[in-house]
Amino acid sequence: MAEKAKEMNALFLADLASGLWLPTSMPENAFEACADLARRYGPKLGVRTLDSLHVASALELKADRFWTFDERQAKLAKVVGLKA
C-alpha cells in the first residue's frame, strides 16, 4: 500500500510540474461559505465538513465544473448549481 501511495504521489507531482494542476490559496470566504452550506444542506444531504468546504471553495473560485467521485459532494455541488 505504501508503494502505491508513493507512486500516486510521484504521478501527482509530475502533473503539477507539467502545469496540469495549478496551486491556489484557500479562497478568502471559503470557511464562511462552508458553514452556510453545512447549515443549509448538511442535514438533508448528509454532507460532512470537508464536503462542504470543497464545494464552497469551488463556488468561491467561480468554478464552472466540480469533479468528484464522492457522491455527497456531487449532490451538494449539483444542488448549488455546479455542473458535477
Residue, then its C-alpha position, 0 to 999 in steps of 0.5 A: m500500500a505504501e508503494k502505491a501511495k508513493e507512486m500516486n504521489a510521484l504521478f501527482l507531482a509530475d502533473l503539477a510540474s507539467g502545469l496540469w494542476l495549478p496551486t491556489s490559496m484557500p479562497e478568502n470566504a471559503f470557511e464562511a461559505c462552508a458553514d452556510l452550506a453545512r447549515r443549509y444542506g448538511p442535514k438533508l444531504g448528509v454532507r460532512t465538513l470537508d464536503s462542504l468546504h470543497v464545494a464552497s471553495a469551488l463556488e468561491l473560485k467561480a468554478d464552472r465544473f466540480w469533479t468528484f467521485d464522492e457522491r455527497q459532494a456531487k449532490l451538494a455541488k449539483v444542488v448549488g448549481l455546479k455542473a458535477 
